[in-house]
Amino acid sequence: MNPFVIKGYKGPQFFCNRIEESEWLVNAIRNNQDITLYGYRRLGKSALIQHVFRKLEKEYVCIYTDIWGTSNAEEFTRELANGIIKSKVFSKQKFSEKMVTFLKSIGASFSIGIDGLPSIDMIYRDRKNIFGNLEEIYHFLNQLKIRIVIAIDEFQEIKKYDNQSPFEGKLRALSQQSQNIVFIYSGSEQHLLNDIFTKYSMPFYQSTRMVAIEKIEKKVYFDFIIKHFRKAKKEVNHEIVDYILSISHQHTYYVQAIANFLYSLEKQPGSVTEFELLYRDFILEKSVFYSELPELLTKQQFIVLKAIAKLSTISSPNSADFLEVSKIKSPSSMHRAINSLLDKQLIIKDHGSFRLYDVFLEHYLKYI
């Protein structure tokens, strides 16, 4: 098995570090404290949650649901119910007998997907029933009288729902009533999470402990990569590993994906130059994802995006040097382009500097 996992969680032996974060989360959960976990997308929040669940599986029933892509309260409720069905809530015989009652109470139908996992669907004949179904879900979990952790990933999505304020209030009220449940609200758009948890007028104001997920320290990640190559008796050039950590900005998913690619090679490259020739082909394979991007942006936006990619990071978009590289003459035009790219989440501000959110897109734009 390739030890550099790029999908899901495969166990602690394939999980890099996060010791302090894991201990902090476990302690907070054991002390019945709700948590907000925030950090860039693909920085490893979901894997961290699964890692913590692994540590707590003998003490708690752990439920995970990802609401990325949901657009309304109905879809949120469906995903939460699916998370419950896929958890170990019904693994005990006495609880499995309650499944039929649970499904009936929320008006759901049950099926087994092509992946072998159970899933449910709900048909809402009356939109007024949405809050009722949500109440039924929370009531069901509370009456089980067991300790539960519910992680709701990409929680900021609720801010994008129509008429989200009443829904936000209902969620907060239900969480307050759930004495046997600890909630982890995880998200990647900090400004939206701040609106939910730090704005005085909002229902969730100061209701959780908040923790930011940062990049894994470079030396720690370096040692992790070297360890797995040595374990497989594969020779690896240390300069290449250092180069990978540099070009990936230590952004977890991209470190994993590039290390996965390096590990998969039958013959290990002997130098950074040799690796880069192989890696270039790997990146250009992704043209199907990126080739239409110029048509989706204005000419100025694409020019600025490509200029940032060329330099990898920039600290001051309005500096004379960057204006020269990008060929944008007006600081106001640059300001508009930068703000548009931030809004589209094509770039992010990472420790004071701007860079592309998608590291592979950065590399693709360098190579074309």
JOURDA-V681751 format. One record per pair of residues at least 12 apart in sequence whose ideal C-beta (glycine too) atoms are under 8 Angstrom apart, sorted by the first residue. I is the first residue (numbers start at 1). J is the second residue. If there is no record, write none. Layout:
BEGIN
i->I j->J
i->I j->J
END
This chain:
BEGIN
i->2 j->260
i->2 j->263
i->2 j->264
i->3 j->228
i->3 j->231
i->3 j->232
i->3 j->263
i->4 j->225
i->4 j->228
i->4 j->256
i->4 j->257
i->4 j->259
i->4 j->260
i->4 j->263
i->5 j->47
i->5 j->256
i->5 j->260
i->6 j->253
i->6 j->256
i->6 j->257
i->6 j->260
i->8 j->47
i->8 j->50
i->9 j->46
i->9 j->47
i->9 j->50
i->9 j->51
i->9 j->54
i->11 j->54
i->12 j->51
i->12 j->54
i->15 j->47
i->15 j->51
i->16 j->216
i->16 j->220
i->16 j->221
i->16 j->224
i->16 j->252
i->17 j->216
i->17 j->217
i->17 j->220
i->17 j->221
i->17 j->224
i->18 j->44
i->18 j->48
i->18 j->51
i->18 j->216
i->21 j->48
i->21 j->211
i->21 j->213
i->22 j->48
i->22 j->51
i->22 j->52
i->22 j->55
i->24 j->211
i->25 j->37
i->25 j->48
i->25 j->52
i->25 j->184
i->25 j->211
i->26 j->52
i->26 j->55
i->26 j->56
i->28 j->182
i->28 j->209
i->29 j->52
i->29 j->56
i->29 j->60
i->29 j->149
i->29 j->182
i->29 j->184
i->30 j->59
i->32 j->182
i->33 j->182
i->33 j->208
i->33 j->209
i->34 j->175
i->34 j->182
i->34 j->183
i->34 j->184
i->34 j->185
i->34 j->207
i->34 j->208
i->34 j->209
i->35 j->182
i->35 j->183
i->35 j->184
i->35 j->185
i->35 j->208
i->35 j->209
i->35 j->210
i->35 j->211
i->36 j->155
i->36 j->184
i->36 j->185
i->36 j->186
i->36 j->187
i->36 j->193
i->36 j->197
i->36 j->208
i->36 j->209
i->36 j->210
i->36 j->211
i->37 j->49
i->37 j->184
i->37 j->185
i->37 j->186
i->37 j->187
i->37 j->211
i->37 j->213
i->38 j->186
i->38 j->187
i->38 j->188
i->38 j->190
i->38 j->193
i->38 j->210
i->38 j->211
i->38 j->212
i->38 j->213
i->39 j->188
i->39 j->212
i->39 j->213
i->39 j->214
i->40 j->188
i->40 j->251
i->40 j->348
i->40 j->350
i->40 j->357
i->41 j->188
i->41 j->357
i->42 j->251
i->42 j->252
i->42 j->253
i->42 j->254
i->43 j->188
i->43 j->213
i->43 j->215
i->43 j->251
i->43 j->252
i->43 j->253
i->44 j->213
i->44 j->216
i->44 j->252
i->44 j->253
i->45 j->153
i->45 j->186
i->45 j->188
i->45 j->213
i->46 j->64
i->46 j->66
i->46 j->153
i->46 j->186
i->47 j->252
i->48 j->213
i->49 j->64
i->49 j->151
i->49 j->153
i->49 j->184
i->49 j->186
i->50 j->64
i->53 j->149
i->53 j->151
i->56 j->149
i->57 j->88
i->59 j->147
i->60 j->146
i->60 j->147
i->60 j->148
i->60 j->149
i->60 j->182
i->61 j->87
i->61 j->88
i->61 j->89
i->61 j->146
i->61 j->147
i->61 j->148
i->61 j->149
i->62 j->87
i->62 j->88
i->62 j->148
i->62 j->149
i->62 j->151
i->63 j->83
i->63 j->84
i->63 j->87
i->63 j->89
i->63 j->148
i->63 j->149
i->63 j->150
i->63 j->151
i->64 j->83
i->64 j->87
i->64 j->150
i->64 j->151
i->64 j->153
i->65 j->79
i->65 j->80
i->65 j->82
i->65 j->83
i->65 j->150
i->65 j->151
i->65 j->152
i->65 j->153
i->66 j->79
i->66 j->153
i->66 j->154
i->67 j->79
i->67 j->80
i->67 j->152
i->67 j->153
i->67 j->154
i->67 j->155
i->67 j->157
i->67 j->158
i->68 j->153
i->68 j->154
i->68 j->157
i->69 j->157
i->70 j->157
i->70 j->161
i->71 j->160
i->71 j->161
i->72 j->161
i->72 j->162
i->73 j->130
i->73 j->131
i->73 j->134
i->73 j->161
i->73 j->167
i->74 j->122
i->74 j->124
i->74 j->127
i->74 j->130
i->76 j->157
i->76 j->158
i->76 j->161
i->76 j->167
i->77 j->106
i->77 j->122
i->77 j->130
i->77 j->133
i->77 j->134
i->77 j->137
i->78 j->120
i->78 j->121
i->78 j->122
i->80 j->134
i->80 j->137
i->80 j->150
i->80 j->152
i->81 j->106
i->81 j->108
i->81 j->120
i->81 j->122
i->81 j->137
i->82 j->119
i->82 j->120
i->83 j->150
i->84 j->102
i->84 j->137
i->84 j->141
i->85 j->99
i->85 j->110
i->85 j->118
i->85 j->119
i->85 j->120
i->86 j->117
i->86 j->118
i->86 j->119
i->89 j->141
i->89 j->144
i->89 j->148
i->95 j->144
i->98 j->140
i->102 j->136
i->102 j->140
i->103 j->120
i->105 j->133
i->105 j->136
i->105 j->140
i->106 j->122
i->106 j->133
i->106 j->136
i->106 j->137
i->107 j->122
i->107 j->123
i->107 j->124
i->107 j->129
i->107 j->133
i->108 j->120
i->108 j->121
i->108 j->122
i->109 j->121
i->109 j->122
i->109 j->123
i->131 j->167
i->131 j->170
i->134 j->170
i->134 j->171
i->134 j->174
i->135 j->174
i->138 j->174
i->138 j->177
i->138 j->178
i->138 j->181
i->141 j->178
i->141 j->180
i->141 j->181
i->142 j->177
i->142 j->178
i->142 j->179
i->142 j->180
i->142 j->181
i->144 j->180
i->145 j->180
i->146 j->180
i->147 j->180
i->147 j->182
i->148 j->180
i->148 j->181
i->148 j->182
i->149 j->181
i->149 j->182
i->149 j->183
i->149 j->184
i->150 j->181
i->150 j->182
i->150 j->183
i->150 j->184
i->151 j->183
i->151 j->184
i->151 j->186
i->152 j->183
i->152 j->184
i->152 j->185
i->152 j->186
i->153 j->186
i->153 j->187
i->154 j->186
i->154 j->187
i->154 j->188
i->155 j->185
i->155 j->186
i->155 j->187
i->155 j->193
i->155 j->196
i->156 j->187
i->156 j->188
i->156 j->189
i->156 j->192
i->156 j->193
i->156 j->196
i->158 j->171
i->158 j->196
i->159 j->192
i->159 j->195
i->159 j->196
i->160 j->192
i->168 j->196
i->168 j->202
i->168 j->203
i->168 j->204
i->169 j->203
i->171 j->203
i->171 j->204
i->172 j->203
i->172 j->204
i->172 j->207
i->173 j->203
i->175 j->207
i->183 j->208
i->185 j->197
i->185 j->204
i->185 j->208
i->197 j->210
i->198 j->210
i->215 j->249
i->215 j->250
i->215 j->251
i->215 j->252
i->216 j->250
i->216 j->252
i->216 j->255
i->218 j->245
i->218 j->250
i->221 j->245
i->221 j->250
i->221 j->255
i->222 j->238
i->222 j->241
i->222 j->242
i->222 j->245
i->225 j->241
i->225 j->244
i->225 j->255
i->225 j->259
i->226 j->238
i->226 j->241
i->228 j->263
i->229 j->263
i->232 j->263
i->234 j->263
i->234 j->268
i->235 j->268
i->236 j->262
i->236 j->268
i->237 j->268
i->237 j->269
i->237 j->270
i->237 j->271
i->237 j->272
i->237 j->275
i->239 j->271
i->239 j->272
i->240 j->262
i->240 j->269
i->240 j->271
i->240 j->272
i->240 j->275
i->241 j->259
i->243 j->272
i->243 j->275
i->244 j->258
i->244 j->259
i->244 j->262
i->247 j->312
i->247 j->359
i->247 j->363
i->248 j->359
i->249 j->313
i->249 j->350
i->249 j->355
i->249 j->359
i->251 j->359
i->254 j->359
i->254 j->360
i->257 j->360
i->258 j->279
i->261 j->279
i->261 j->282
i->262 j->275
i->265 j->278
i->279 j->363
i->280 j->367
i->283 j->360
i->283 j->363
i->283 j->364
i->283 j->367
i->284 j->364
i->284 j->367
i->284 j->368
i->286 j->360
i->286 j->364
i->287 j->364
i->287 j->368
i->290 j->361
i->290 j->364
i->290 j->365
i->293 j->361
i->297 j->340
i->297 j->344
i->298 j->337
i->298 j->340
i->300 j->328
i->300 j->333
i->300 j->336
i->300 j->337
i->301 j->337
i->301 j->340
i->301 j->341
i->303 j->326
i->303 j->327
i->303 j->328
i->303 j->337
i->304 j->317
i->304 j->326
i->304 j->328
i->304 j->334
i->304 j->337
i->304 j->338
i->304 j->341
i->305 j->341
i->305 j->346
i->305 j->347
i->305 j->356
i->305 j->365
i->306 j->365
i->307 j->322
i->307 j->325
i->307 j->326
i->307 j->327
i->308 j->347
i->308 j->354
i->308 j->355
i->308 j->356
i->308 j->362
i->309 j->356
i->309 j->361
i->309 j->362
i->309 j->363
i->309 j->365
i->309 j->366
i->310 j->325
i->310 j->365
i->310 j->366
i->311 j->325
i->312 j->355
i->312 j->362
i->313 j->350
i->313 j->353
i->313 j->354
i->313 j->355
i->314 j->353
i->314 j->354
i->314 j->355
i->315 j->352
i->315 j->353
i->315 j->354
i->317 j->334
i->317 j->335
i->317 j->338
i->317 j->354
i->318 j->331
i->318 j->334
i->318 j->335
i->322 j->334
i->338 j->354
i->345 j->357
i->346 j->358
i->346 j->361
END
